[in-house]
Amino acid sequence: MVTTAQKTQRSIVNFNSASTTLLETLSGCPNLLTYDVHRIPCDSGCYKLDVDATCSIEGYKWGIDAIVRDYEGVVVAVSCSQVFSLLNSEVAEALAMQKGLKFAKEVFFLNLIA
């Protein structure tokens, strides 16, 4: 039987792996720092959507990612994409939310908190 601690640890590994892949894809550099993420839990039966947008060092490539977690915080779905030439971080964050909601709907997570 898998404990909550094991599920949490697996989620952290999954998230870090997805984040590292996204950052490496954008920068071409495997030695970038990743930051600690603080999760807000949701009720049982719900899923939590977290999105983010990251700009490359060059300033014209943006990484868009979405992570869906269950009520225990276990990562159940991840989406990463790359876009070019966005105006600013507000536009990038709005696009991240739009893409995240579309992704969650496509993989049938309808009882969602964003």
C-alpha positions in Angstrom: 0.0 0.0 0.0 1.3 3.4 -1.0 1.4 5.9 1.9 0.6 9.6 1.6 4.3 10.4 2.1 5.3 8.2 -0.8 2.6 9.8 -3.0 3.9 13.2 -2.0 7.5 12.3 -2.7 6.5 10.9 -6.1 4.6 14.1 -6.9 7.6 16.2 -6.1 9.9 14.1 -8.2 7.4 14.3 -11.1 7.1 18.0 -10.8 10.8 18.6 -10.5 11.4 16.4 -13.6 8.8 18.3 -15.6 10.1 21.6 -14.5 13.7 20.7 -15.2 12.8 19.4 -18.7 10.9 22.7 -19.4 13.8 24.9 -18.2 16.4 22.8 -20.1 14.3 23.0 -23.3 13.9 26.8 -23.1 17.5 27.5 -22.2 19.5 24.7 -23.6 21.3 24.7 -20.2 20.9 21.8 -17.7 22.1 23.6 -14.7 19.3 26.1 -14.0 17.8 26.5 -10.5 14.3 25.3 -9.7 12.3 26.9 -7.0 10.3 25.5 -4.1 6.5 25.4 -4.9 4.0 25.8 -2.1 0.7 23.9 -2.8 -2.7 25.0 -1.7 -4.7 21.8 -1.0 -8.2 21.2 -2.4 -11.2 19.2 -1.2 -11.5 15.5 -1.7 -12.9 14.7 -5.2 -11.5 17.9 -6.7 -8.4 18.5 -8.7 -6.1 21.5 -8.4 -4.7 23.2 -11.5 -1.4 25.2 -11.3 0.0 27.0 -14.3 3.1 29.1 -14.9 4.9 30.9 -17.6 8.7 31.2 -17.8 10.7 33.5 -20.0 14.1 32.3 -21.5 17.2 34.3 -21.0 17.0 35.5 -24.6 13.6 37.0 -23.8 11.6 35.8 -26.8 10.9 32.1 -25.9 8.3 31.3 -23.2 7.6 28.1 -21.5 4.0 27.4 -20.5 3.3 24.6 -18.0 0.2 23.2 -16.3 0.1 20.7 -13.5 -3.0 18.9 -12.2 -2.9 17.5 -8.7 -5.5 15.4 -6.8 -6.7 16.4 -3.3 -3.7 14.7 -1.7 -1.3 16.7 -3.9 -0.3 13.8 -6.1 0.5 15.0 -9.7 -1.9 13.3 -12.0 -1.2 15.2 -15.3 1.4 17.6 -16.6 1.5 19.7 -19.8 4.5 21.8 -21.1 4.6 23.9 -24.2 6.8 26.6 -25.8 5.6 29.8 -27.4 7.4 32.7 -28.9 7.2 36.5 -28.9 4.7 37.3 -26.2 4.4 41.0 -25.1 5.0 40.6 -21.4 4.6 38.3 -18.4 0.9 39.2 -17.8 0.1 38.0 -21.4 2.2 34.9 -20.8 0.4 34.1 -17.5 -3.0 34.6 -19.1 -2.0 32.3 -21.9 -0.7 29.7 -19.4 -4.1 29.8 -17.6 -6.0 29.4 -20.9 -3.8 26.5 -22.1 -4.0 24.9 -18.6 -7.8 25.0 -18.6 -7.9 23.7 -22.1 -5.5 20.8 -21.1 -7.5 20.0 -18.0 -10.7 19.8 -20.0 -9.1 17.7 -22.7 -8.0 15.1 -20.1 -11.4 15.2 -18.4 -10.6 16.9 -15.1 -13.8 18.8 -14.8 -14.1 19.1 -11.0 -11.2 21.7 -11.0 -9.9 24.5 -8.8 -7.6 26.9 -10.6 
